[in-house]
């Protein structure tokens, strides 16, 4: 009798946990979404009040989001990503340290698995700067999963913005945790080196325009930490933050750079651990 009662209680407890687990995950995701949205709106409003229009912009860098752990898309399967974010640059050189150039952005990702360790695709970022300029930057990128917890990636791209055009590229290494697929949370970090070269015309095509009208090029190392939360078998909530420095020959000192984004990652096909 006691054994039957204990077995019934254990079965009831297991069923309750199974029913509550998705609910708790969705509640956590909604709370995080609300907090992060409030943070972005506050920072965007603050940056608009602090931005100096006298500061010279630099050639746009490629999309910099890591947006997920070190896995790649499985062969024949697709990874999709959609995120919103905010980045800010504390301007030195011709500006004072209190001047901040900020922008809110939309980030989109598409990757297709090519082999067991390699995928190929593109990233696109649309930014709305605090000074009124709008900017679009995109890249074609390849990712290679060197080991279970390490991924290498690189990309080349181009940008078109209110202060000129650019060609750009980046290289990165990503490490992260890989638990069981049912784990609610996984974590990752990355280091990235990105660069840009200012152009007068898109893709730096030849032009007869006067020299000096192109934005200055830039080089930026960036470190990122992030987390993914399981929403369903093929969907994860992703959030990350990054800190780096922008270097340019036109400025004697580097500019601190801050990056923050969150969104959803979809894996169409066989479920992969992120």
C-alpha positions in Angstrom: 0.0 0.0 0.0 2.8 2.4 1.0 4.8 1.6 -2.2 1.7 2.2 -4.3 1.1 5.5 -2.6 4.7 6.6 -3.0 4.6 5.6 -6.6 1.5 7.6 -7.2 3.0 10.7 -5.6 6.2 10.4 -7.6 4.1 10.0 -10.8 2.0 13.1 -9.9 5.1 15.1 -9.1 6.7 14.2 -12.4 3.6 15.1 -14.4 3.4 18.5 -12.5 7.0 19.3 -13.3 6.5 18.3 -17.0 3.5 20.6 -17.2 5.0 23.5 -15.4 8.4 23.5 -17.1 7.2 25.0 -20.4 5.1 27.5 -18.5 8.1 28.7 -16.4 10.3 28.9 -19.5 7.8 31.1 -21.3 7.3 33.3 -18.2 11.0 33.7 -17.8 11.4 34.6 -21.5 8.5 37.2 -21.3 10.0 38.8 -18.1 13.5 39.0 -19.8 11.9 40.4 -23.0 10.1 43.2 -21.0 13.2 44.1 -19.0 15.5 44.2 -22.0 13.0 46.3 -24.0 12.8 48.8 -21.2 16.6 49.0 -21.0 17.0 49.6 -24.8 14.3 52.3 -24.8 16.0 54.1 -21.9 19.4 53.9 -23.4 18.2 55.0 -26.8 16.5 58.1 -25.3 19.6 58.9 -23.2 22.0 58.6 -26.2 19.8 60.9 -28.3 20.0 63.6 -25.7 23.8 63.2 -25.5 24.8 62.8 -29.2 27.0 65.5 -30.7 26.3 66.1 -34.5 29.8 67.6 -34.9 31.5 64.3 -34.5 32.8 62.6 -37.6 31.4 59.1 -38.2 33.5 56.1 -39.4 33.0 53.5 -42.1 30.3 51.0 -41.0 31.4 47.6 -39.6 29.7 44.3 -40.5 27.0 42.8 -38.3 28.8 41.9 -35.1 26.2 39.7 -33.2 27.4 36.2 -32.3 23.8 35.2 -31.5 24.1 31.7 -30.2 26.5 29.0 -29.1 29.3 27.3 -31.0 27.1 24.8 -32.9 26.5 25.1 -36.7 23.4 24.2 -38.7 23.1 20.5 -39.6 23.6 19.5 -43.2 20.5 20.4 -45.2 18.9 22.3 -42.3 18.4 26.0 -41.7 19.1 28.4 -38.8 17.1 31.6 -38.7 17.5 34.5 -36.3 15.7 37.8 -35.7 16.8 40.2 -33.0 16.6 43.8 -31.9 19.4 45.6 -30.2 21.3 48.7 -29.3 24.9 49.8 -29.8 26.7 52.9 -28.5 30.1 54.5 -29.1 31.7 56.8 -26.6 33.4 59.3 -28.9 36.9 60.6 -28.2 39.3 62.5 -30.5 37.4 65.4 -32.0 34.6 64.8 -29.4 34.5 64.9 -25.7 34.2 61.7 -23.7 30.6 62.7 -22.7 29.5 62.5 -26.3 27.8 59.2 -27.3 26.8 58.1 -30.7 24.1 55.4 -30.4 21.7 53.5 -32.6 18.9 51.0 -32.3 18.9 48.2 -34.8 17.2 45.2 -36.3 19.3 42.0 -36.9 18.5 39.2 -39.3 20.3 35.9 -39.8 20.1 33.0 -42.3 22.4 30.0 -42.2 22.3 26.7 -44.2 24.1 23.6 -43.2 26.7 22.5 -45.8 28.5 19.7 -44.0 28.6 18.2 -40.6 30.8 21.0 -39.3 30.2 23.9 -41.7 27.4 26.2 -42.6 27.1 29.2 -44.9 24.7 32.2 -45.0 24.3 35.9 -44.4 23.7 38.5 -41.7 21.8 41.8 -42.2 21.6 44.7 -39.8 19.5 47.9 -40.2 20.5 50.6 -37.8 18.6 53.9 -36.9 21.2 56.3 -35.5 20.4 58.9 -32.9 21.5 61.7 -35.3 18.9 60.7 -37.8 21.1 58.7 -40.2 20.0 55.2 -41.2 22.5 52.5 -42.1 22.3 49.0 -43.6 25.2 46.6 -43.3 25.4 43.0 -44.3 27.9 40.2 -44.8 28.2 36.7 -46.2 29.6 34.4 -43.5 30.9 30.9 -43.1 31.1 29.0 -39.7 33.2 26.0 -38.9 32.7 23.9 -35.7 36.3 22.9 -34.8 35.3 20.9 -31.7 32.1 20.4 -29.8 32.6 23.6 -27.8 34.5 25.7 -30.3 33.4 27.4 -33.5 35.4 29.6 -35.9 33.7 32.0 -38.3 34.5 34.7 -40.8 32.6 37.0 -43.2 32.9 39.7 -45.8 30.3 42.4 -46.6 29.4 45.9 -47.5 27.5 48.8 -45.9 25.6 51.9 -47.0 24.8 54.6 -44.5 24.1 58.3 -44.1 27.8 59.1 -43.7 29.1 57.1 -46.7 29.6 53.5 -47.8 32.1 50.8 -46.8 33.4 47.3 -47.4 34.0 45.3 -44.3 34.8 41.9 -42.8 35.4 40.0 -39.5 36.9 36.9 -37.9 35.7 35.3 -34.7 36.0 32.4 -32.3 33.1 31.2 -30.2 33.1 28.9 -27.2 30.1 27.7 -25.1 28.4 25.1 -23.1 26.6 22.1 -24.6 24.2 20.4 -22.2 21.3 18.1 -23.0 18.8 19.4 -25.6 16.2 19.8 -22.8 18.4 22.1 -20.7 16.7 25.5 -20.2 19.9 27.6 -20.3 23.2 27.4 -22.2 26.0 30.0 -22.2 28.6 31.3 -24.7 31.3 33.8 -25.2 33.2 35.0 -28.3 36.1 37.2 -29.4 35.9 39.0 -32.7 38.1 41.2 -34.8 36.2 43.4 -37.4 37.4 46.0 -39.9 36.0 48.4 -42.4 37.2 50.5 -45.3 35.4 53.7 -46.3 34.2 54.0 -49.9 32.6 56.7 -52.1 30.5 54.2 -54.0 29.0 50.9 -52.9 31.5 48.0 -53.0 34.3 50.7 -53.6 33.6 50.8 -57.3 35.7 53.4 -59.3 34.4 56.9 -59.2 35.6 60.4 -60.4 34.4 62.1 -57.2 36.9 64.2 -55.3 39.0 62.4 -52.7 38.4 62.9 -49.1 34.6 62.3 -49.2 34.8 58.7 -47.9 34.3 57.9 -44.2 37.4 56.9 -42.3 38.1 53.2 -41.9 38.1 51.4 -38.6 39.4 48.3 -36.8 37.6 46.9 -33.7 38.2 44.0 -31.3 35.1 42.9 -29.6 34.3 40.5 -26.7 30.8 39.1 -26.2 29.0 37.1 -23.5 25.6 35.6 -24.1 23.0 33.1 -23.0 20.3 31.0 -24.7 17.0 29.9 -23.1 15.0 27.0 -24.5 11.5 28.0 -25.6 10.7 24.8 -27.6 12.5 22.0 -29.4 13.4 24.3 -32.3 13.3 27.8 -30.8 15.6 29.6 -28.4 15.5 33.0 -26.8 19.0 34.6 -27.2 20.5 37.6 -25.4 24.0 38.9 -25.4 26.2 41.9 -24.5 29.6 43.0 -25.9 32.4 45.5 -25.2 35.1 46.6 -27.6 37.1 49.5 -28.8 37.2 51.2 -32.2 40.5 52.2 -33.7 41.0 54.6 -36.6 44.0 56.3 -38.2 42.0 59.6 -38.2 41.7 59.5 -34.4 44.5 59.5 -31.9 42.6 57.4 -29.3 40.2 54.5 -29.4 36.5 54.8 -28.9 34.8 52.4 -26.4 32.0 50.4 -28.0 29.0 48.8 -26.4 26.7 46.2 -28.0 23.5 44.6 -26.7 20.9 42.5 -28.4 18.2 39.9 -27.8 15.8 37.9 -30.0 14.8 34.5 -31.2 16.7 31.7 -32.9 14.8 29.1 -35.0 16.3 25.8 -36.1 14.3 24.3 -39.1 14.9 20.6 -39.2 16.7 18.3 -36.8 17.0 19.9 -33.4 20.5 21.0 -32.5 22.0 21.9 -29.1 22.9 25.6 -28.7 
